[in-house]
């Protein structure tokens, strides 16, 4: 398997508490620039099958948590979150600088596997994939790595998945979008925190 390779000069800008990333005066907004050395890609990432499609970012500075920025919990390893309603972020072509989001339903694994095989029968479908389908829109190119979060009864959020790929090249609504199941990587996350 190929390792995720980024040049040493690679930088990424991370926005926290941001709805409009063009507004540097937005209340609650915090920004960080992260260097390549702070990004940890999974050592068994496979870009062909999109297996182990996960990376961690070690923040070079602390973030202030407040009403605009809150931490999210890691998922329970014993839960699948089937049929739960979640929220995903979306890089909408018509509002690229403004945060967009969709409410989605998490499909049961077997239903998702069958749906994906309707589009590509040969697609390997491991348990580390979680699937959703939205009737209002669809995450698409540019959304990779975005969160699939569910809201808990206590007001906190849990990150269930990370945007990986869609089965439709044109990102049509009502087609399956596959997320990396975060609970499949809890041990790796713990080893690299």
C-alpha positions as CSV (number, residue, x, y, z in Angstrom):
1,X,0.0,0.0,0.0
2,X,1.1,3.5,-0.7
3,X,1.9,5.9,2.1
4,X,0.3,9.3,2.1
5,X,3.1,11.6,1.0
6,X,3.0,15.3,1.5
7,X,6.0,17.6,0.8
8,X,7.8,19.0,3.8
9,X,6.7,22.5,2.7
10,X,3.0,21.6,2.9
11,X,0.9,23.9,5.0
12,X,-2.8,23.8,5.9
13,X,-4.9,26.6,7.3
14,X,-7.5,25.5,9.8
15,X,-10.5,27.6,10.7
16,X,-12.3,27.2,14.0
17,X,-15.6,28.8,15.0
18,X,-16.0,30.0,11.4
19,X,-19.0,30.4,9.2
20,X,-17.6,32.9,6.7
21,X,-13.8,32.3,6.2
22,X,-13.4,35.5,4.3
23,X,-14.5,37.6,7.3
24,X,-11.4,37.9,9.5
25,X,-13.4,39.9,12.0
26,X,-16.1,37.2,12.5
27,X,-16.9,36.8,16.2
28,X,-15.5,33.6,17.6
29,X,-13.2,32.8,14.7
30,X,-9.8,31.3,15.4
31,X,-7.2,30.3,12.8
32,X,-4.1,28.1,12.8
33,X,-1.5,27.3,10.2
34,X,-0.3,23.7,10.5
35,X,3.0,22.4,9.0
36,X,3.5,19.0,7.4
37,X,5.3,17.6,10.5
38,X,2.0,18.0,12.5
39,X,0.0,15.8,10.1
40,X,0.0,12.0,10.7
41,X,-1.4,9.9,7.9
42,X,-2.4,6.3,8.5
43,X,0.6,4.1,7.5
44,X,-1.7,1.6,5.6
45,X,-3.6,4.2,3.6
46,X,-4.6,2.7,0.2
47,X,-5.5,5.4,-2.4
48,X,-6.9,2.8,-4.8
49,X,-9.4,1.2,-2.5
50,X,-9.6,4.2,-0.2
51,X,-8.9,2.0,2.8
52,X,-7.6,3.6,6.1
53,X,-8.5,7.0,4.7
54,X,-7.8,8.9,7.9
55,X,-5.2,11.3,9.2
56,X,-4.6,13.2,12.5
57,X,-3.5,16.8,12.9
58,X,-1.5,17.8,16.0
59,X,-2.4,21.4,16.7
60,X,0.7,23.5,17.2
61,X,-1.1,25.8,19.7
62,X,-4.1,25.4,22.0
63,X,-7.5,26.4,20.9
64,X,-9.8,28.3,23.2
65,X,-13.1,26.5,23.6
66,X,-16.1,28.7,24.0
67,X,-19.7,29.1,22.7
68,X,-18.4,29.0,19.1
69,X,-15.8,26.2,19.3
70,X,-16.5,23.0,21.2
71,X,-14.7,19.7,21.3
72,X,-16.4,16.5,19.9
73,X,-16.3,13.1,21.4
74,X,-14.8,10.0,19.8
75,X,-17.4,7.3,19.1
76,X,-18.3,4.3,21.3
77,X,-16.5,1.3,19.7
78,X,-19.5,-0.9,20.4
79,X,-22.1,1.3,18.6
80,X,-22.7,1.4,14.8
81,X,-25.0,4.5,15.0
82,X,-27.3,2.9,12.4
83,X,-30.3,5.1,11.4
84,X,-29.1,8.0,13.5
85,X,-29.4,11.4,12.1
86,X,-26.1,13.2,11.7
87,X,-24.8,16.5,10.3
88,X,-22.1,16.8,7.6
89,X,-20.3,19.9,6.3
90,X,-20.3,20.6,2.6
91,X,-18.1,22.8,0.3
92,X,-21.0,24.2,-1.8
93,X,-19.9,25.5,-5.2
94,X,-22.1,28.6,-4.8
95,X,-21.0,29.5,-1.3
96,X,-17.4,28.3,-1.1
97,X,-16.4,30.6,1.7
98,X,-19.5,30.0,3.9
99,X,-20.0,26.9,5.9
100,X,-22.7,24.7,4.5
101,X,-24.2,21.6,6.2
102,X,-26.7,18.8,5.6
103,X,-28.8,16.6,7.9
104,X,-28.3,13.0,6.9
105,X,-29.2,9.5,8.0
106,X,-26.6,6.8,8.7
107,X,-27.4,3.6,6.9
108,X,-27.0,0.2,8.4
109,X,-23.8,-1.5,7.2
110,X,-25.5,-4.3,5.2
111,X,-28.0,-1.9,3.5
112,X,-25.1,0.4,2.6
113,X,-23.0,-2.5,1.2
114,X,-25.9,-3.6,-1.0
115,X,-26.5,0.0,-2.2
116,X,-22.9,0.5,-3.1
117,X,-22.7,-2.8,-5.0
118,X,-25.6,-1.6,-7.2
119,X,-23.2,1.1,-8.4
120,X,-20.0,-1.0,-8.4
121,X,-20.4,-4.7,-7.7
122,X,-16.6,-5.3,-7.4
123,X,-16.1,-2.6,-4.8
124,X,-14.5,-4.0,-1.6
125,X,-16.6,-2.8,1.3
126,X,-15.0,-3.3,4.7
127,X,-16.6,-2.6,8.1
128,X,-14.4,0.5,8.4
129,X,-16.8,2.2,6.0
130,X,-19.9,4.0,7.1
131,X,-22.5,5.1,4.6
132,X,-25.1,7.9,4.4
133,X,-27.5,9.1,1.8
134,X,-29.0,12.6,1.7
135,X,-32.1,13.7,-0.1
136,X,-31.2,17.4,0.1
137,X,-27.7,17.3,-1.4
138,X,-24.5,15.4,-1.2
139,X,-21.0,15.9,0.0
140,X,-18.7,16.1,-3.0
141,X,-15.2,16.8,-4.2
142,X,-13.5,19.2,-1.8
143,X,-15.4,17.8,1.2
144,X,-12.9,15.0,2.0
145,X,-12.0,14.7,5.6
146,X,-15.1,16.6,6.7
147,X,-17.0,15.3,9.8
148,X,-20.1,13.2,10.1
149,X,-21.3,14.2,13.6
150,X,-24.3,13.2,15.7
151,X,-25.7,15.4,18.4
152,X,-26.0,13.7,21.8
153,X,-28.8,14.2,24.3
154,X,-26.4,16.2,26.6
155,X,-25.7,18.7,23.8
156,X,-22.3,17.4,22.9
157,X,-21.4,15.9,19.5
158,X,-19.8,12.7,18.5
159,X,-17.7,12.3,15.4
160,X,-18.9,9.0,13.7
161,X,-17.2,9.4,10.3
162,X,-14.9,11.4,8.0
163,X,-15.8,12.1,4.4
164,X,-14.0,9.6,2.1
165,X,-15.6,9.1,-1.3
166,X,-18.9,9.0,-3.2
167,X,-20.0,6.3,-5.6
168,X,-21.3,8.9,-8.1
169,X,-18.7,11.0,-10.1
170,X,-21.2,13.8,-10.4
171,X,-22.2,13.9,-6.7
172,X,-25.9,13.5,-7.4
173,X,-28.2,13.7,-4.4
174,X,-29.6,10.3,-3.3
175,X,-26.4,8.4,-4.1
176,X,-24.3,6.8,-1.4
177,X,-21.4,8.7,0.2
178,X,-18.9,6.7,2.1
179,X,-17.2,7.9,5.3
180,X,-14.3,6.4,7.2
181,X,-15.8,4.9,10.4
182,X,-13.8,6.6,13.2
183,X,-14.6,3.8,15.7
184,X,-12.5,1.4,13.5
185,X,-9.4,3.5,14.2
186,X,-9.7,4.3,17.9
187,X,-6.6,2.3,18.8
188,X,-4.5,4.0,16.1
189,X,-5.8,7.4,17.3
190,X,-4.8,6.6,20.9
191,X,-1.3,5.5,19.8
192,X,-0.8,8.7,17.9
193,X,-2.4,11.4,20.1
